[in-house]
Every structure is written in C-alpha cells, then in structure tokens.
Amino acid sequence: MQNPFETGHIKNYLLLYASIVVIMVLFFIASTLFHEIEDVEPKVFDKNITKEIEIDTRVEDKNSTRNRFKLLEKAY
C-alpha cells in the first residue's frame, strides 16, 4: 500500500472533500431560496356556546333476555 502523502494522491482527496462541501453549500442555498413560507390564518373558535347539549338518560337493562353473544354448547 502506498502512502498518499508521498505519492501526491492527497490532492485528489482534498478535491473530493472540497467538492462535497461545495455541493452541500449549493443545496443549502437552493433550499433557502426556493423555500416559500405560507401564511396560515389562525383558527378562531367561538367561545360563546349557545347550543344546549342533550344528555341521553336512558338506562339499558343489564339483565336483558336477549343475549348479545351466542355461547358455545361445549367448552374446549
């Protein structure tokens, strides 16, 4: 294996690193230029509620003759 500092390959590594940094900077600039911030209208909720809420007061019979589930005749 050759030493990159002695053979002159270090220039290629520095160019690779510099090109990656330049590409990152270009992407950052492009993302900030084309990023449009939309103004969002705040939602306003009516705090004065005039509608009356109806409460269901019906009570269901818990011992109803009609079963909701059919049980198996034989337990496994």
SEFIZA-3560 file (N, C-alpha, C; in Angstrom, 3 decimals):
REM SEFIZA-3560
<numar><xx>0.842</xx><yy>-1.176</yy><zz>0.000</zz><atom>N</atom></numar>
<numar><xx>0.000</xx><yy>0.000</yy><zz>0.000</zz><atom>CA</atom></numar>
<numar><xx>0.885</xx><yy>1.235</yy><zz>0.000</zz><atom>C</atom></numar>
<numar><xx>0.506</xx><yy>2.174</yy><zz>-0.821</zz><atom>N</atom></numar>
<numar><xx>1.321</xx><yy>3.382</yy><zz>-0.948</zz><atom>CA</atom></numar>
<numar><xx>0.821</xx><yy>4.463</yy><zz>-0.002</zz><atom>C</atom></numar>
<numar><xx>1.722</xx><yy>5.271</yy><zz>0.447</zz><atom>N</atom></numar>
<numar><xx>1.380</xx><yy>6.382</yy><zz>1.304</zz><atom>CA</atom></numar>
<numar><xx>0.845</xx><yy>7.521</yy><zz>0.434</zz><atom>C</atom></numar>
<numar><xx>-0.396</xx><yy>7.987</yy><zz>0.659</zz><atom>N</atom></numar>
<numar><xx>-0.950</xx><yy>9.034</yy><zz>-0.214</zz><atom>CA</atom></numar>
<numar><xx>-0.231</xx><yy>10.372</yy><zz>-0.069</zz><atom>C</atom></numar>
<numar><xx>0.421</xx><yy>10.600</yy><zz>1.070</zz><atom>N</atom></numar>
<numar><xx>1.145</xx><yy>11.857</yy><zz>1.246</zz><atom>CA</atom></numar>
<numar><xx>2.413</xx><yy>11.891</yy><zz>0.408</zz><atom>C</atom></numar>
<numar><xx>3.021</xx><yy>10.749</yy><zz>0.159</zz><atom>N</atom></numar>
<numar><xx>4.261</xx><yy>10.703</yy><zz>-0.605</zz><atom>CA</atom></numar>
<numar><xx>4.005</xx><yy>10.618</yy><zz>-2.108</zz><atom>C</atom></numar>
<numar><xx>2.930</xx><yy>9.998</yy><zz>-2.522</zz><atom>N</atom></numar>
<numar><xx>2.710</xx><yy>9.788</yy><zz>-3.950</zz><atom>CA</atom></numar>
<numar><xx>1.945</xx><yy>10.927</yy><zz>-4.608</zz><atom>C</atom></numar>
<numar><xx>1.437</xx><yy>11.892</yy><zz>-3.870</zz><atom>N</atom></numar>
<numar><xx>0.733</xx><yy>13.020</yy><zz>-4.458</zz><atom>CA</atom></numar>
<numar><xx>-0.757</xx><yy>12.802</yy><zz>-4.600</zz><atom>C</atom></numar>
<numar><xx>-1.302</xx><yy>11.726</yy><zz>-4.031</zz><atom>N</atom></numar>
<numar><xx>-2.727</xx><yy>11.463</yy><zz>-4.119</zz><atom>CA</atom></numar>
<numar><xx>-3.544</xx><yy>12.307</yy><zz>-3.148</zz><atom>C</atom></numar>
<numar><xx>-2.847</xx><yy>12.974</yy><zz>-2.243</zz><atom>N</atom></numar>
<numar><xx>-3.569</xx><yy>13.774</yy><zz>-1.256</zz><atom>CA</atom></numar>
<numar><xx>-4.366</xx><yy>14.885</yy><zz>-1.935</zz><atom>C</atom></numar>
<numar><xx>-3.879</xx><yy>15.335</yy><zz>-3.097</zz><atom>N</atom></numar>
<numar><xx>-4.585</xx><yy>16.378</yy><zz>-3.850</zz><atom>CA</atom></numar>
<numar><xx>-5.965</xx><yy>15.876</yy><zz>-4.279</zz><atom>C</atom></numar>
<numar><xx>-6.060</xx><yy>14.625</yy><zz>-4.682</zz><atom>N</atom></numar>
<numar><xx>-7.345</xx><yy>14.058</yy><zz>-5.080</zz><atom>CA</atom></numar>
<numar><xx>-8.311</xx><yy>13.973</yy><zz>-3.895</zz><atom>C</atom></numar>
<numar><xx>-7.797</xx><yy>13.608</yy><zz>-2.727</zz><atom>N</atom></numar>
<numar><xx>-8.648</xx><yy>13.533</yy><zz>-1.539</zz><atom>CA</atom></numar>
<numar><xx>-9.157</xx><yy>14.919</yy><zz>-1.141</zz><atom>C</atom></numar>
<numar><xx>-8.284</xx><yy>15.921</yy><zz>-1.226</zz><atom>N</atom></numar>
<numar><xx>-8.704</xx><yy>17.279</yy><zz>-0.894</zz><atom>CA</atom></numar>
<numar><xx>-9.726</xx><yy>17.806</yy><zz>-1.894</zz><atom>C</atom></numar>
<numar><xx>-9.564</xx><yy>17.496</yy><zz>-3.172</zz><atom>N</atom></numar>
<numar><xx>-10.533</xx><yy>17.910</yy><zz>-4.177</zz><atom>CA</atom></numar>
<numar><xx>-11.886</xx><yy>17.226</yy><zz>-3.954</zz><atom>C</atom></numar>
<numar><xx>-11.859</xx><yy>15.957</yy><zz>-3.580</zz><atom>N</atom></numar>
<numar><xx>-13.095</xx><yy>15.237</yy><zz>-3.279</zz><atom>CA</atom></numar>
<numar><xx>-13.816</xx><yy>15.873</yy><zz>-2.091</zz><atom>C</atom></numar>
<numar><xx>-13.049</xx><yy>16.175</yy><zz>-1.034</zz><atom>N</atom></numar>
<numar><xx>-13.638</xx><yy>16.796</yy><zz>0.147</zz><atom>CA</atom></numar>
<numar><xx>-14.197</xx><yy>18.174</yy><zz>-0.188</zz><atom>C</atom></numar>
<numar><xx>-13.478</xx><yy>18.954</yy><zz>-0.943</zz><atom>N</atom></numar>
<numar><xx>-13.926</xx><yy>20.295</yy><zz>-1.312</zz><atom>CA</atom></numar>
<numar><xx>-15.174</xx><yy>20.236</yy><zz>-2.197</zz><atom>C</atom></numar>
<numar><xx>-15.228</xx><yy>19.272</yy><zz>-3.107</zz><atom>N</atom></numar>
<numar><xx>-16.396</xx><yy>19.164</yy><zz>-3.976</zz><atom>CA</atom></numar>
<numar><xx>-17.641</xx><yy>18.774</yy><zz>-3.167</zz><atom>C</atom></numar>
<numar><xx>-17.483</xx><yy>17.920</yy><zz>-2.163</zz><atom>N</atom></numar>
<numar><xx>-18.615</xx><yy>17.550</yy><zz>-1.310</zz><atom>CA</atom></numar>
<numar><xx>-19.099</xx><yy>18.756</yy><zz>-0.519</zz><atom>C</atom></numar>
<numar><xx>-18.170</xx><yy>19.552</yy><zz>-0.003</zz><atom>N</atom></numar>
<numar><xx>-18.554</xx><yy>20.752</yy><zz>0.750</zz><atom>CA</atom></numar>
<numar><xx>-19.268</xx><yy>21.744</yy><zz>-0.165</zz><atom>C</atom></numar>
<numar><xx>-18.785</xx><yy>21.923</yy><zz>-1.394</zz><atom>N</atom></numar>
<numar><xx>-19.416</xx><yy>22.848</yy><zz>-2.339</zz><atom>CA</atom></numar>
<numar><xx>-20.822</xx><yy>22.373</yy><zz>-2.685</zz><atom>C</atom></numar>
<numar><xx>-21.004</xx><yy>21.074</yy><zz>-2.891</zz><atom>N</atom></numar>
<numar><xx>-22.330</xx><yy>20.541</yy><zz>-3.201</zz><atom>CA</atom></numar>
<numar><xx>-23.284</xx><yy>20.757</yy><zz>-2.021</zz><atom>C</atom></numar>
<numar><xx>-22.806</xx><yy>20.565</yy><zz>-0.795</zz><atom>N</atom></numar>
<numar><xx>-23.639</xx><yy>20.793</yy><zz>0.383</zz><atom>CA</atom></numar>
<numar><xx>-24.041</xx><yy>22.261</yy><zz>0.498</zz><atom>C</atom></numar>
<numar><xx>-23.115</xx><yy>23.168</yy><zz>0.216</zz><atom>N</atom></numar>
<numar><xx>-23.419</xx><yy>24.597</yy><zz>0.282</zz><atom>CA</atom></numar>
<numar><xx>-24.431</xx><yy>24.967</yy><zz>-0.801</zz><atom>C</atom></numar>
<numar><xx>-24.287</xx><yy>24.422</yy><zz>-1.991</zz><atom>N</atom></numar>
<numar><xx>-25.228</xx><yy>24.715</yy><zz>-3.072</zz><atom>CA</atom></numar>
<numar><xx>-26.633</xx><yy>24.205</yy><zz>-2.740</zz><atom>C</atom></numar>
<numar><xx>-26.738</xx><yy>23.020</yy><zz>-2.160</zz><atom>N</atom></numar>
<numar><xx>-28.044</xx><yy>22.500</yy><zz>-1.764</zz><atom>CA</atom></numar>
<numar><xx>-28.668</xx><yy>23.358</yy><zz>-0.669</zz><atom>C</atom></numar>
<numar><xx>-27.849</xx><yy>23.851</yy><zz>0.262</zz><atom>N</atom></numar>
<numar><xx>-28.359</xx><yy>24.718</yy><zz>1.319</zz><atom>CA</atom></numar>
<numar><xx>-28.887</xx><yy>26.023</yy><zz>0.740</zz><atom>C</atom></numar>
<numar><xx>-28.146</xx><yy>26.614</yy><zz>-0.184</zz><atom>N</atom></numar>
<numar><xx>-28.579</xx><yy>27.864</yy><zz>-0.810</zz><atom>CA</atom></numar>
<numar><xx>-29.850</xx><yy>27.638</yy><zz>-1.615</zz><atom>C</atom></numar>
<numar><xx>-29.902</xx><yy>26.547</yy><zz>-2.368</zz><atom>N</atom></numar>
<numar><xx>-31.095</xx><yy>26.262</yy><zz>-3.168</zz><atom>CA</atom></numar>
<numar><xx>-32.314</xx><yy>26.018</yy><zz>-2.285</zz><atom>C</atom></numar>
<numar><xx>-32.132</xx><yy>25.347</yy><zz>-1.154</zz><atom>N</atom></numar>
<numar><xx>-33.277</xx><yy>25.075</yy><zz>-0.282</zz><atom>CA</atom></numar>
<numar><xx>-33.771</xx><yy>26.345</yy><zz>0.390</zz><atom>C</atom></numar>
<numar><xx>-32.888</xx><yy>27.289</yy><zz>0.694</zz><atom>N</atom></numar>
<numar><xx>-33.343</xx><yy>28.529</yy><zz>1.312</zz><atom>CA</atom></numar>
<numar><xx>-33.962</xx><yy>29.466</yy><zz>0.283</zz><atom>C</atom></numar>
<numar><xx>-33.537</xx><yy>29.413</yy><zz>-0.956</zz><atom>N</atom></numar>
<numar><xx>-34.104</xx><yy>30.291</yy><zz>-1.979</zz><atom>CA</atom></numar>
<numar><xx>-35.501</xx><yy>29.856</yy><zz>-2.384</zz><atom>C</atom></numar>
<numar><xx>-35.711</xx><yy>28.561</yy><zz>-2.540</zz><atom>N</atom></numar>
<numar><xx>-36.979</xx><yy>28.054</yy><zz>-3.047</zz><atom>CA</atom></numar>
<numar><xx>-37.960</xx><yy>27.675</yy><zz>-1.951</zz><atom>C</atom></numar>
<numar><xx>-37.594</xx><yy>27.899</yy><zz>-0.700</zz><atom>N</atom></numar>
<numar><xx>-38.484</xx><yy>27.561</yy><zz>0.417</zz><atom>CA</atom></numar>
<numar><xx>-39.428</xx><yy>28.729</yy><zz>0.645</zz><atom>C</atom></numar>
<numar><xx>-40.703</xx><yy>28.536</yy><zz>0.292</zz><atom>N</atom></numar>
<numar><xx>-41.701</xx><yy>29.583</yy><zz>0.460</zz><atom>CA</atom></numar>
<numar><xx>-42.505</xx><yy>29.291</yy><zz>1.717</zz><atom>C</atom></numar>
<numar><xx>-42.544</xx><yy>30.267</yy><zz>2.604</zz><atom>N</atom></numar>
<numar><xx>-43.293</xx><yy>30.115</yy><zz>3.843</zz><atom>CA</atom></numar>
<numar><xx>-44.686</xx><yy>30.682</yy><zz>3.617</zz><atom>C</atom></numar>
<numar><xx>-45.693</xx><yy>29.844</yy><zz>3.799</zz><atom>N</atom></numar>
<numar><xx>-47.072</xx><yy>30.257</yy><zz>3.595</zz><atom>CA</atom></numar>
<numar><xx>-47.630</xx><yy>30.830</yy><zz>4.895</zz><atom>C</atom></numar>
<numar><xx>-48.397</xx><yy>31.903</yy><zz>4.752</zz><atom>N</atom></numar>
<numar><xx>-49.056</xx><yy>32.469</yy><zz>5.918</zz><atom>CA</atom></numar>
<numar><xx>-50.322</xx><yy>31.675</yy><zz>6.191</zz><atom>C</atom></numar>
<numar><xx>-50.405</xx><yy>31.154</yy><zz>7.388</zz><atom>N</atom></numar>
<numar><xx>-51.548</xx><yy>30.352</yy><zz>7.784</zz><atom>CA</atom></numar>
<numar><xx>-52.443</xx><yy>31.209</yy><zz>8.660</zz><atom>C</atom></numar>
<numar><xx>-53.727</xx><yy>31.271</yy><zz>8.295</zz><atom>N</atom></numar>
<numar><xx>-54.665</xx><yy>32.049</yy><zz>9.084</zz><atom>CA</atom></numar>
<numar><xx>-54.969</xx><yy>31.305</yy><zz>10.383</zz><atom>C</atom></numar>
<numar><xx>-54.896</xx><yy>31.999</yy><zz>11.498</zz><atom>N</atom></numar>
<numar><xx>-55.217</xx><yy>31.320</yy><zz>12.757</zz><atom>CA</atom></numar>
<numar><xx>-56.706</xx><yy>31.020</yy><zz>12.834</zz><atom>C</atom></numar>
<numar><xx>-57.022</xx><yy>29.877</yy><zz>13.392</zz><atom>N</atom></numar>
<numar><xx>-58.417</xx><yy>29.476</yy><zz>13.532</zz><atom>CA</atom></numar>
<numar><xx>-59.001</xx><yy>30.127</yy><zz>14.783</zz><atom>C</atom></numar>
<numar><xx>-60.174</xx><yy>30.683</yy><zz>14.623</zz><atom>N</atom></numar>
<numar><xx>-60.854</xx><yy>31.349</yy><zz>15.732</zz><atom>CA</atom></numar>
<numar><xx>-62.058</xx><yy>30.503</yy><zz>16.106</zz><atom>C</atom></numar>
<numar><xx>-62.101</xx><yy>30.112</yy><zz>17.365</zz><atom>N</atom></numar>
<numar><xx>-63.185</xx><yy>29.283</yy><zz>17.852</zz><atom>CA</atom></numar>
<numar><xx>-64.156</xx><yy>30.149</yy><zz>18.652</zz><atom>C</atom></numar>
<numar><xx>-65.434</xx><yy>29.877</yy><zz>18.479</zz><atom>N</atom></numar>
<numar><xx>-66.466</xx><yy>30.613</yy><zz>19.182</zz><atom>CA</atom></numar>
<numar><xx>-66.490</xx><yy>30.153</yy><zz>20.633</zz><atom>C</atom></numar>
<numar><xx>-66.221</xx><yy>31.082</yy><zz>21.543</zz><atom>N</atom></numar>
<numar><xx>-66.184</xx><yy>30.728</yy><zz>22.954</zz><atom>CA</atom></numar>
<numar><xx>-67.568</xx><yy>30.823</yy><zz>23.602</zz><atom>C</atom></numar>
<numar><xx>-68.480</xx><yy>31.514</yy><zz>22.965</zz><atom>N</atom></numar>
<numar><xx>-69.835</xx><yy>31.645</yy><zz>23.499</zz><atom>CA</atom></numar>
<numar><xx>-70.710</xx><yy>30.564</yy><zz>22.885</zz><atom>C</atom></numar>
<numar><xx>-70.886</xx><yy>29.498</yy><zz>23.611</zz><atom>N</atom></numar>
<numar><xx>-71.678</xx><yy>28.379</yy><zz>23.120</zz><atom>CA</atom></numar>
<numar><xx>-73.126</xx><yy>28.605</yy><zz>23.531</zz><atom>C</atom></numar>
<numar><xx>-73.978</xx><yy>28.700</yy><zz>22.524</zz><atom>N</atom></numar>
<numar><xx>-75.397</xx><yy>28.927</yy><zz>22.812</zz><atom>CA</atom></numar>
<numar><xx>-76.221</xx><yy>27.662</yy><zz>22.621</zz><atom>C</atom></numar>
<numar><xx>-75.650</xx><yy>26.644</yy><zz>22.054</zz><atom>N</atom></numar>
<numar><xx>-76.367</xx><yy>25.407</yy><zz>21.795</zz><atom>CA</atom></numar>
<numar><xx>-76.393</xx><yy>24.552</yy><zz>23.065</zz><atom>C</atom></numar>
<numar><xx>-77.557</xx><yy>24.036</yy><zz>23.389</zz><atom>N</atom></numar>
<numar><xx>-77.678</xx><yy>23.192</yy><zz>24.569</zz><atom>CA</atom></numar>
<numar><xx>-77.300</xx><yy>21.758</yy><zz>24.205</zz><atom>C</atom></numar>
<numar><xx>-76.631</xx><yy>21.128</yy><zz>25.123</zz><atom>N</atom></numar>
<numar><xx>-76.200</xx><yy>19.756</yy><zz>24.900</zz><atom>CA</atom></numar>
<numar><xx>-77.243</xx><yy>18.817</yy><zz>25.498</zz><atom>C</atom></numar>
<numar><xx>-77.712</xx><yy>17.876</yy><zz>24.671</zz><atom>N</atom></numar>
<numar><xx>-78.696</xx><yy>16.911</yy><zz>25.138</zz><atom>CA</atom></numar>
<numar><xx>-77.973</xx><yy>15.689</yy><zz>25.692</zz><atom>C</atom></numar>
<numar><xx>-78.346</xx><yy>15.300</yy><zz>26.886</zz><atom>N</atom></numar>
<numar><xx>-77.723</xx><yy>14.155</yy><zz>27.530</zz><atom>CA</atom></numar>
<numar><xx>-78.692</xx><yy>12.983</yy><zz>27.462</zz><atom>C</atom></numar>
<numar><xx>-78.191</xx><yy>11.851</yy><zz>26.996</zz><atom>N</atom></numar>
<numar><xx>-79.020</xx><yy>10.649</yy><zz>26.888</zz><atom>CA</atom></numar>
<numar><xx>-79.136</xx><yy>10.022</yy><zz>28.274</zz><atom>C</atom></numar>
<numar><xx>-80.330</xx><yy>9.992</yy><zz>28.817</zz><atom>N</atom></numar>
<numar><xx>-80.535</xx><yy>9.486</yy><zz>30.175</zz><atom>CA</atom></numar>
<numar><xx>-81.183</xx><yy>8.109</yy><zz>30.199</zz><atom>C</atom></numar>
<numar><xx>-81.256</xx><yy>7.458</yy><zz>29.048</zz><atom>N</atom></numar>
<numar><xx>-81.848</xx><yy>6.125</yy><zz>29.019</zz><atom>CA</atom></numar>
<numar><xx>-80.916</xx><yy>5.122</yy><zz>29.684</zz><atom>C</atom></numar>
<numar><xx>-81.500</xx><yy>4.237</yy><zz>30.450</zz><atom>N</atom></numar>
<numar><xx>-80.723</xx><yy>3.202</yy><zz>31.117</zz><atom>CA</atom></numar>
<numar><xx>-81.094</xx><yy>1.876</yy><zz>30.486</zz><atom>C</atom></numar>
<numar><xx>-80.098</xx><yy>1.143</yy><zz>30.056</zz><atom>N</atom></numar>
<numar><xx>-80.367</xx><yy>-0.159</yy><zz>29.448</zz><atom>CA</atom></numar>
<numar><xx>-80.439</xx><yy>-1.217</yy><zz>30.539</zz><atom>C</atom></numar>
<numar><xx>-81.338</xx><yy>-2.146</yy><zz>30.360</zz><atom>N</atom></numar>
<numar><xx>-81.482</xx><yy>-3.233</yy><zz>31.316</zz><atom>CA</atom></numar>
<numar><xx>-80.320</xx><yy>-4.199</yy><zz>31.135</zz><atom>C</atom></numar>
<numar><xx>-79.565</xx><yy>-4.412</yy><zz>32.200</zz><atom>N</atom></numar>
<numar><xx>-78.392</xx><yy>-5.269</yy><zz>32.098</zz><atom>CA</atom></numar>
<numar><xx>-78.770</xx><yy>-6.744</yy><zz>32.061</zz><atom>C</atom></numar>
<numar><xx>-79.941</xx><yy>-7.075</yy><zz>32.576</zz><atom>N</atom></numar>
<numar><xx>-80.400</xx><yy>-8.457</yy><zz>32.578</zz><atom>CA</atom></numar>
<numar><xx>-81.383</xx><yy>-8.679</yy><zz>31.443</zz><atom>C</atom></numar>
<numar><xx>-81.025</xx><yy>-8.256</yy><zz>30.283</zz><atom>N</atom></numar>
<numar><xx>-81.955</xx><yy>-8.403</yy><zz>29.164</zz><atom>CA</atom></numar>
<numar><xx>-82.040</xx><yy>-9.872</yy><zz>28.768</zz><atom>C</atom></numar>
<numar><xx>-83.192</xx><yy>-10.244</yy><zz>28.255</zz><atom>N</atom></numar>
<numar><xx>-83.412</xx><yy>-11.632</yy><zz>27.865</zz><atom>CA</atom></numar>
<numar><xx>-82.686</xx><yy>-11.961</yy><zz>26.572</zz><atom>C</atom></numar>
<numar><xx>-82.407</xx><yy>-10.965</yy><zz>25.809</zz><atom>N</atom></numar>
<numar><xx>-81.726</xx><yy>-11.199</yy><zz>24.532</zz><atom>CA</atom></numar>
<numar><xx>-80.220</xx><yy>-11.056</yy><zz>24.742</zz><atom>C</atom></numar>
<numar><xx>-79.475</xx><yy>-12.144</yy><zz>24.518</zz><atom>N</atom></numar>
<numar><xx>-78.025</xx><yy>-12.106</yy><zz>24.680</zz><atom>CA</atom></numar>
<numar><xx>-77.378</xx><yy>-11.515</yy><zz>23.440</zz><atom>C</atom></numar>
<numar><xx>-76.354</xx><yy>-10.774</yy><zz>23.662</zz><atom>N</atom></numar>
<numar><xx>-75.636</xx><yy>-10.177</yy><zz>22.537</zz><atom>CA</atom></numar>
<numar><xx>-74.689</xx><yy>-11.180</yy><zz>21.885</zz><atom>C</atom></numar>
<numar><xx>-74.234</xx><yy>-12.143</yy><zz>22.674</zz><atom>N</atom></numar>
<numar><xx>-73.285</xx><yy>-13.128</yy><zz>22.175</zz><atom>CA</atom></numar>
<numar><xx>-73.866</xx><yy>-14.520</yy><zz>22.313</zz><atom>C</atom></numar>
<numar><xx>-73.556</xx><yy>-15.350</yy><zz>21.349</zz><atom>N</atom></numar>
<numar><xx>-74.012</xx><yy>-16.732</yy><zz>21.425</zz><atom>CA</atom></numar>
<numar><xx>-72.872</xx><yy>-17.569</yy><zz>21.993</zz><atom>C</atom></numar>
<numar><xx>-73.154</xx><yy>-18.267</yy><zz>23.069</zz><atom>N</atom></numar>
<numar><xx>-72.140</xx><yy>-19.086</yy><zz>23.710</zz><atom>CA</atom></numar>
<numar><xx>-72.108</xx><yy>-20.446</yy><zz>23.085</zz><atom>C</atom></numar>
<numar><xx>-70.949</xx><yy>-21.057</yy><zz>23.104</zz><atom>N</atom></numar>
<numar><xx>-70.807</xx><yy>-22.399</yy><zz>22.570</zz><atom>CA</atom></numar>
<numar><xx>-71.433</xx><yy>-23.409</yy><zz>23.515</zz><atom>C</atom></numar>
<numar><xx>-71.952</xx><yy>-24.484</yy><zz>22.971</zz><atom>N</atom></numar>
<numar><xx>-72.574</xx><yy>-25.507</yy><zz>23.791</zz><atom>CA</atom></numar>
<numar><xx>-71.523</xx><yy>-26.335</yy><zz>24.535</zz><atom>C</atom></numar>
<numar><xx>-70.355</xx><yy>-26.435</yy><zz>23.960</zz><atom>N</atom></numar>
<numar><xx>-69.310</xx><yy>-27.250</yy><zz>24.554</zz><atom>CA</atom></numar>
<numar><xx>-68.062</xx><yy>-26.384</yy><zz>24.701</zz><atom>C</atom></numar>
<numar><xx>-67.457</xx><yy>-26.389</yy><zz>25.887</zz><atom>N</atom></numar>
<numar><xx>-66.248</xx><yy>-25.597</yy><zz>26.128</zz><atom>CA</atom></numar>
<numar><xx>-65.026</xx><yy>-26.415</yy><zz>25.704</zz><atom>C</atom></numar>
<numar><xx>-64.132</xx><yy>-25.815</yy><zz>25.040</zz><atom>N</atom></numar>
<numar><xx>-62.928</xx><yy>-26.508</yy><zz>24.593</zz><atom>CA</atom></numar>
<numar><xx>-61.743</xx><yy>-26.127</yy><zz>25.423</zz><atom>C</atom></numar>
//
